């Protein structure tokens, strides 16, 4: 006698399949078939560092060679120009949660903010317990208004709180260099230039760190004993792109080595940019390179309000605009329609369901913890077709 399968069994099977799909959603096929690294400059620079995608239109980067400048690259015109003349030997650059340019100045030994004209607005960190920093190297801002930065000669990582209080958060690395936050803001990653291990820490609400973990061991340069890890970037799936002597080594959020992007010169740093944030820009000694990848890079600030990676299953019906400060996520359809939205967490558990009959709406997130979520939208007239969007909540 054949077993009877009722609607409850089908529903459970569907949820199991959906849950497994979300569990394995950490995309690892980051490199498109046939993707190549392209050289953008013509050997006109000294030693390049600190790439950052700025105002959603241009790439900024630093030249620590004889030029001592911050340059701007416009991908539309393929033109390089000077953004800041005397950069005080700026190294790492990043954006604050509000899109303000931040820099590590090695000459002044300060962390500064810079306006759109290349002028310093303010010094955000100048010393710790009365002692000036040695050589601020790289930095990353969090969604609360704080800043983490590395100081390799001090073997330390510092944190500048949203109120300007400086604390020393890491003291046990040989030469901390590149630094990143995970898309959900709950992990801090730091590369160590002189050893092969790559670490993560758990980030508390007040910015303090705990639970140091060796996330991965970087591949070695043939014939040497070091990986020479430097600057880093991260995509929306949490894959980490670490510049080393081999090129750009790609590590998954779980610590698995996914591959290496080979670059003609040894890279020092990288950052995502471009209209869709899928272009990885690489600063490598005397030139700037780029390669187009499958997934967008993650940053806490974009001039475009969306923080989502839209995944087209059949027809892309809608966009989502997370607004963490307001504990809400706004969504907009391209037309008025009766629809249903189901929110799942990162392991496929349904956490919220709502319906609407217009072309926009609001998903309240006050009861949702920080993390990665998926919104599945289905139109009433297209019951067998749906779209899934991914968004991040950071309160």
C-alpha positions as CSV (number, residue, x, y, z in Angstrom):
1,X,0.0,0.0,0.0
2,X,1.5,3.4,-1.0
3,X,2.0,5.8,1.9
4,X,-0.4,8.8,1.8
5,X,1.4,12.2,1.7
6,X,-0.8,15.0,3.0
7,X,-0.4,18.7,2.8
8,X,1.3,18.8,6.3
9,X,4.0,16.4,5.0
10,X,4.5,18.5,1.9
11,X,4.8,21.7,4.0
12,X,7.3,20.1,6.3
13,X,9.3,18.8,3.3
14,X,9.2,22.3,1.8
15,X,10.4,23.9,5.0
16,X,13.2,21.4,5.3
17,X,14.4,22.0,1.8
18,X,14.1,25.8,2.3
19,X,16.0,25.6,5.6
20,X,18.8,23.6,4.0
21,X,19.0,26.0,1.2
22,X,19.5,28.9,3.6
23,X,22.0,27.0,5.7
24,X,24.1,26.5,2.6
25,X,23.5,30.1,1.4
26,X,27.1,31.1,2.2
27,X,28.1,31.6,-1.5
28,X,31.6,30.4,-2.4
29,X,31.5,30.7,-6.1
30,X,32.8,34.3,-5.9
31,X,34.7,34.2,-9.2
32,X,32.8,34.4,-12.5
33,X,33.9,32.1,-15.3
34,X,36.5,33.8,-17.4
35,X,37.0,36.8,-15.0
36,X,40.4,38.4,-15.3
37,X,42.5,41.0,-13.4
38,X,42.8,44.2,-15.4
39,X,45.5,46.8,-15.0
40,X,44.1,50.4,-14.8
41,X,47.2,52.5,-14.4
42,X,50.5,52.8,-16.2
43,X,53.2,52.4,-13.5
44,X,53.0,56.0,-12.5
45,X,52.7,55.5,-8.8
46,X,55.1,54.7,-5.9
47,X,53.6,52.4,-3.3
48,X,49.8,52.2,-3.2
49,X,47.5,51.5,-0.3
50,X,44.1,52.3,1.2
51,X,41.6,51.8,-1.6
52,X,38.0,52.9,-0.7
53,X,34.9,53.4,-2.9
54,X,33.9,57.0,-2.3
55,X,30.5,58.8,-2.8
56,X,29.4,55.8,-4.9
57,X,31.3,57.1,-7.9
58,X,35.1,57.1,-7.5
59,X,37.9,55.1,-6.0
60,X,40.3,56.8,-3.6
61,X,43.7,55.4,-2.7
62,X,46.9,56.5,-1.1
63,X,50.4,56.6,-2.5
64,X,53.0,56.2,0.2
65,X,55.9,56.5,-2.2
66,X,57.5,59.8,-3.0
67,X,54.2,61.4,-4.0
68,X,52.7,61.3,-0.5
69,X,49.2,61.9,-1.9
70,X,45.7,60.6,-1.9
71,X,44.5,59.9,-5.5
72,X,41.1,59.6,-7.1
73,X,40.2,57.3,-9.9
74,X,37.1,57.9,-12.0
75,X,36.0,54.6,-13.7
76,X,33.7,56.4,-16.1
77,X,36.5,58.5,-17.6
78,X,39.4,56.2,-16.6
79,X,41.1,59.3,-15.3
80,X,43.4,59.5,-12.3
81,X,43.6,62.8,-10.4
82,X,44.9,64.2,-7.0
83,X,42.3,64.2,-4.2
84,X,44.7,65.5,-1.4
85,X,48.2,66.9,-2.0
86,X,50.0,66.4,1.3
87,X,48.4,63.3,2.7
88,X,50.7,63.1,5.8
89,X,51.6,59.6,4.5
90,X,48.1,58.4,4.9
91,X,47.8,54.6,4.8
92,X,44.4,53.0,5.3
93,X,41.2,54.7,4.3
94,X,37.6,53.9,5.1
95,X,34.2,55.5,5.4
96,X,32.3,56.2,8.6
97,X,28.7,55.0,9.0
98,X,27.6,58.4,7.6
99,X,29.9,58.2,4.6
100,X,32.7,60.5,5.9
101,X,36.2,59.7,4.8
102,X,38.5,58.5,7.6
103,X,42.3,58.0,7.3
104,X,45.3,56.7,9.2
105,X,48.0,59.4,9.0
106,X,51.4,57.9,9.7
107,X,53.3,61.2,9.8
108,X,51.0,62.9,12.4
109,X,50.2,59.5,14.0
110,X,46.5,60.3,14.1
111,X,43.2,59.1,12.9
112,X,41.5,61.9,11.0
113,X,38.3,62.7,9.1
114,X,38.5,64.4,5.7
115,X,36.0,66.4,3.8
116,X,35.1,66.2,0.1
117,X,37.8,68.7,-0.8
118,X,40.6,66.7,0.8
119,X,40.9,68.8,3.9
120,X,41.1,67.4,7.4
121,X,38.0,68.1,9.4
122,X,39.1,66.8,12.8
123,X,41.6,64.5,14.6
124,X,39.5,61.6,16.0
125,X,42.3,59.9,17.9
126,X,45.7,61.2,18.7
127,X,47.0,59.1,21.7
128,X,46.2,56.4,24.2
129,X,46.8,57.1,28.0
130,X,48.9,60.1,27.1
131,X,51.1,58.3,24.6
132,X,50.9,59.0,20.9
133,X,50.4,56.1,18.5
134,X,53.4,54.6,16.6
135,X,52.2,54.1,13.1
136,X,48.4,53.8,12.5
137,X,48.0,51.5,9.6
138,X,44.4,50.4,8.7
139,X,41.0,51.1,10.1
140,X,37.3,50.1,9.9
141,X,34.2,51.9,11.2
142,X,31.3,50.2,12.9
143,X,27.5,51.0,12.6
144,X,27.5,52.7,16.0
145,X,30.0,55.4,15.1
146,X,33.1,53.7,16.5
147,X,36.4,53.0,14.8
148,X,38.8,50.1,15.1
149,X,42.4,50.7,13.8
150,X,45.7,48.8,13.8
151,X,49.1,50.1,15.0
152,X,51.6,47.4,13.9
153,X,54.7,48.6,15.9
154,X,52.6,48.7,19.0
155,X,51.3,45.1,18.4
156,X,47.9,46.6,19.1
157,X,44.4,47.3,17.8
158,X,42.6,50.3,19.2
159,X,39.0,51.2,19.4
160,X,37.6,54.8,19.3
161,X,34.2,54.8,20.8
162,X,31.3,57.0,19.3
163,X,32.1,59.5,22.1
164,X,35.8,59.6,21.3
165,X,37.2,57.5,24.1
166,X,40.2,55.4,22.9
167,X,40.8,51.9,24.3
168,X,43.3,49.2,23.5
169,X,41.3,46.2,22.5
170,X,44.0,43.7,21.2
171,X,47.5,43.5,22.5
172,X,48.8,40.0,21.6
173,X,49.5,40.1,17.8
174,X,52.9,40.3,16.3
175,X,52.1,42.9,13.6
176,X,48.4,43.6,13.2
177,X,47.7,45.0,9.8
178,X,44.4,44.7,7.8
179,X,41.2,44.9,9.7
180,X,37.5,44.2,8.9
181,X,34.1,43.8,10.5
182,X,31.6,41.0,9.4
183,X,28.4,42.2,7.6
184,X,26.4,41.7,10.8
185,X,29.0,43.6,12.9
186,X,29.4,40.7,15.3
187,X,32.9,39.6,14.3
188,X,36.2,41.6,13.9
189,X,38.9,40.2,11.7
190,X,42.6,41.1,11.8
191,X,45.5,39.9,9.7
192,X,49.0,39.6,11.1
193,X,51.7,40.5,8.6
194,X,54.4,38.4,10.2
195,X,52.6,35.1,10.8
196,X,50.3,32.9,8.8
197,X,47.3,32.8,11.1
198,X,44.3,34.9,10.5
199,X,42.0,35.8,13.5
200,X,38.5,36.7,14.5
201,X,37.0,38.1,17.7
202,X,33.4,38.4,18.9
203,X,32.3,42.1,19.1
204,X,30.2,43.2,22.1
205,X,27.6,46.0,22.0
206,X,30.1,48.4,23.6
207,X,32.8,47.6,21.1
208,X,34.9,45.3,23.4
209,X,36.2,42.1,22.0
210,X,36.4,38.5,23.3
211,X,36.7,34.9,22.1
212,X,39.8,35.1,19.9
213,X,39.7,32.4,17.3
214,X,42.3,31.4,14.7
215,X,40.0,31.6,11.7
216,X,42.4,30.3,9.1
217,X,46.0,29.8,8.1
218,X,46.9,31.7,5.0
219,X,48.6,29.9,2.1
220,X,52.4,30.5,2.0
221,X,54.5,32.2,-0.7
222,X,56.5,29.4,-2.3
223,X,60.0,29.3,-0.8
224,X,59.2,31.5,2.2
225,X,57.7,31.0,5.6
226,X,55.3,33.9,5.7
227,X,52.1,34.9,3.9
228,X,52.7,38.6,4.3
229,X,49.1,39.3,4.9
230,X,48.0,43.0,4.4
231,X,44.8,44.8,3.7
232,X,41.4,43.1,3.3
233,X,37.8,43.5,1.9
234,X,34.6,41.5,2.6
235,X,31.6,40.6,0.4
236,X,28.0,40.5,1.5
237,X,28.2,36.7,2.1
238,X,31.1,37.2,4.6
239,X,33.8,35.9,2.3
240,X,37.1,37.7,3.2
241,X,39.6,38.9,0.5
242,X,43.1,39.1,2.0
243,X,46.0,40.6,0.1
244,X,49.2,38.5,0.5
245,X,52.4,37.7,-1.4
246,X,50.4,35.2,-3.4
247,X,47.8,37.6,-4.6
248,X,44.3,38.0,-3.0
249,X,43.5,35.0,-0.9
250,X,39.8,34.4,-0.4
251,X,38.6,32.9,2.8
252,X,35.0,32.0,3.7
253,X,33.3,33.2,6.8
254,X,33.9,29.7,8.3
255,X,37.6,29.9,7.6
256,X,37.8,27.7,4.5
257,X,40.3,28.8,1.9
258,X,38.3,29.3,-1.4
259,X,41.0,30.3,-3.8
260,X,43.5,33.0,-4.7
261,X,43.1,35.8,-7.2
262,X,46.5,36.2,-8.9
263,X,47.8,39.8,-9.4
264,X,50.8,40.8,-11.6
265,X,52.3,42.7,-8.6
266,X,52.1,41.9,-4.9
267,X,48.9,43.6,-3.6
268,X,48.8,45.7,-0.5
269,X,45.0,46.3,-0.1
270,X,41.7,46.0,-1.8
271,X,38.1,47.2,-1.7
272,X,34.8,46.7,-3.5
273,X,33.3,49.4,-5.7
274,X,31.4,50.1,-8.9
275,X,27.7,50.7,-9.6
276,X,26.8,47.2,-8.3
277,X,29.6,47.0,-5.8
278,X,30.9,43.8,-7.5
279,X,34.2,45.2,-8.7
280,X,37.2,44.4,-6.5
281,X,39.8,47.2,-6.8
282,X,43.3,46.2,-5.8
283,X,46.3,48.4,-5.0
284,X,49.5,46.6,-5.8
285,X,52.8,48.3,-5.5
286,X,52.9,50.8,-8.4
287,X,49.5,50.1,-10.0
288,X,45.8,49.8,-9.5
289,X,44.0,46.7,-10.8
290,X,40.4,45.5,-10.8
291,X,38.4,42.3,-11.3
292,X,34.6,41.8,-11.5
293,X,33.2,39.3,-9.1
294,X,29.9,37.5,-8.5
295,X,28.9,39.1,-5.2
296,X,28.9,42.7,-4.0
297,X,31.2,43.9,-1.3
298,X,29.8,44.9,2.0
299,X,30.2,48.4,3.6
300,X,28.2,50.0,6.4
301,X,27.7,53.1,4.2
302,X,26.5,53.5,0.6
303,X,24.9,56.5,-1.0
304,X,22.3,54.2,-2.3
305,X,20.0,53.3,0.6
306,X,19.9,49.6,0.0
307,X,22.2,47.2,1.9
308,X,20.8,44.1,0.1
309,X,22.0,41.6,-2.3
310,X,19.0,41.0,-4.6
311,X,18.9,37.5,-5.8
312,X,16.7,37.0,-8.9
313,X,14.9,33.6,-8.9
314,X,12.4,34.3,-11.6
315,X,11.3,37.9,-11.7
316,X,12.7,40.6,-9.4
317,X,9.6,42.3,-8.0
318,X,10.9,44.4,-5.2
319,X,13.8,46.2,-3.5
320,X,14.4,46.5,0.3
321,X,15.8,49.4,2.2
322,X,17.0,48.5,5.7
323,X,16.8,51.4,8.2
324,X,18.4,50.0,11.3
325,X,18.1,53.3,13.3
326,X,14.3,53.2,12.9
327,X,14.0,49.4,13.7
328,X,12.4,48.9,10.3
329,X,12.9,47.7,6.8
330,X,11.1,49.4,3.9
331,X,10.2,47.6,0.8
332,X,9.0,48.7,-2.6
333,X,7.4,46.8,-5.5
334,X,7.6,47.9,-9.1
335,X,3.7,47.9,-9.2
336,X,0.7,47.6,-6.9
337,X,-0.2,44.0,-6.1
338,X,-1.6,41.8,-3.4
339,X,1.4,40.1,-1.9
340,X,2.8,38.2,1.0
341,X,6.3,38.6,2.6
342,X,7.8,35.9,4.8
343,X,11.0,36.7,6.8
344,X,13.4,33.9,7.6
345,X,16.5,34.0,9.7
346,X,19.9,32.7,8.5
347,X,19.0,29.1,9.3
348,X,15.7,29.1,7.5
349,X,13.4,29.6,10.5
350,X,10.3,31.8,9.7
351,X,10.3,34.8,12.1
352,X,7.7,37.1,10.6
353,X,4.9,37.0,8.0
354,X,2.9,39.9,6.6
355,X,0.7,40.7,3.7
356,X,-0.1,43.8,1.7
357,X,-2.0,45.1,-1.3
358,X,-0.1,48.1,-2.4
359,X,3.3,48.9,-3.9
360,X,5.3,49.4,-0.7
361,X,5.4,48.6,3.0
362,X,7.3,48.5,6.2
363,X,8.6,45.5,8.1
364,X,9.1,46.3,11.8
365,X,12.3,44.7,13.2
366,X,12.2,45.8,16.8
367,X,11.9,42.1,17.9
368,X,14.6,40.8,15.6
369,X,18.2,40.5,16.7
370,X,21.2,41.7,14.7
371,X,22.0,39.4,11.9
372,X,21.3,38.3,8.3
373,X,17.7,37.7,7.2
374,X,15.9,36.7,4.0
375,X,12.6,38.1,2.8
376,X,10.6,36.0,0.4
377,X,7.9,37.9,-1.5
378,X,5.1,36.2,-3.5
379,X,2.5,38.0,-5.5
380,X,-1.0,36.6,-5.3
381,X,-1.4,36.3,-9.0
382,X,2.0,34.5,-9.3
383,X,1.7,31.9,-6.6
384,X,4.4,29.7,-8.1
385,X,6.9,32.5,-8.6
386,X,8.7,34.4,-5.8
387,X,11.7,36.6,-5.1
388,X,14.1,36.3,-2.2
389,X,16.1,39.3,-1.0
390,X,18.8,39.3,1.7
391,X,19.2,42.1,4.2
392,X,21.2,42.8,7.3
393,X,20.0,44.3,10.6
394,X,22.4,46.3,12.6
395,X,20.9,48.2,15.6
